[in-house]
Amino acid sequence: MTQSTLPPTPAALPPKTGDPGASGGRGRKSPHSEARLFAGLGHIALAVWAVIVIVPILWTFLAAFKNTTEIFSSPWTLPAELRWENFSRAWTTAHVGRYFINSVIVVGCSTFGTMLLGSMAAYVLARYKFWGNRAIYYLFVSGLAFPVFLALVPLFFVVKNLGLLDTHTGVVLVYIAYSLPFTIFFLAAFFKTLPSSVAEAGLIDGCGHTRLFFQVMMPMAKPGLISVAIFNIIGQWAQYQLPLVLLSNAKDKWVLTQGIADISVNAGYEADWSGLFAALTIAILPMIIVYAIFQRQIQAGLTSGAVK
């Protein structure tokens, strides 16, 4: 009688190659530890970036309250006293007040025109199907890849032939043209995420296409509109190349960036560095305040248009 061969018990089985139990789980990182590692590295990178950005701004704010001697002798110390006359001198003597008002007028008008035209174009390209829709969209988006400085010379002659050189109107129109590609690119993706049922209900209730856009769709797209508007304001507020070319011979119509550059050049001869940093503070603070007020709307606009 032959003896039957029984299979080995699980305890007698040899450990499989690559089995975590073979080495007691040693040498293998858990997903949670990897996530904590990457999170830590991300926090370190953000901290370094924050220091790189915040320290120069704080130094500028401190230098705005010092005199020229303090700026060079003790640059990293607090000012001995708050010298508000630096701001008054920059506002009046260096004409920063006039340049500030010019910037508000130019940026305000160009942002309004950009948002009006950009939102209408983006809505049509996103919600209506017609021949050439994609071609027009890609033509607008291609403007994002076009460097501004390549068009400065032809742009100068175009604006001059239109009789708009050294005028705020010419600068506003150019700002609108250069801001439309980003505006249409962002808002077209945002309008696609809005529910079609609301638009269909509006049309059934008798809304025309114009009324549907202004009274139904634009309020629904408010987060995206605010986000793009803030980005346009910041970008146009800091613009220097375009006004330098288009307003070179009209000093009374200069914007803030041109005025600060003029102060910087003159500071090398007149040594009014405190007035220069005061002017920089006047230029920086409005954008920080605007972003601080609307940061929640900006984040909501960026995230709500990300998914459909």
Secondary structure, 3 states (H helix, E strand, C coil): CCCCCCCCCCCCCCCCCCCHHHHCCCCCCCHHHHHHHHHHHHHHHHHHHHHHHHHHHHHHHHHCCCCHHHHHHCCCCCCCCCCCHHHHHHHHCCCHHHHHHHHHHHHHHHHHHHHHHHHHHHHHHHHCCCCCHHHHHHHHHHHHHCCHHHHHHHHHHHHHHCCCCCCHHHHHHHHHHHHHHHHHHHHHHHHHCCCHHHHHHHHHCCCCHHHHHHHHHHHHCHHHHHHHHHHHHHHHHCCCHHHHHHCCCCHHHCCHHHHHHHHHHHHHHHCCHHHHHHHHHHHHHHHHHHHHHHHHHHHHHHHHCCCC
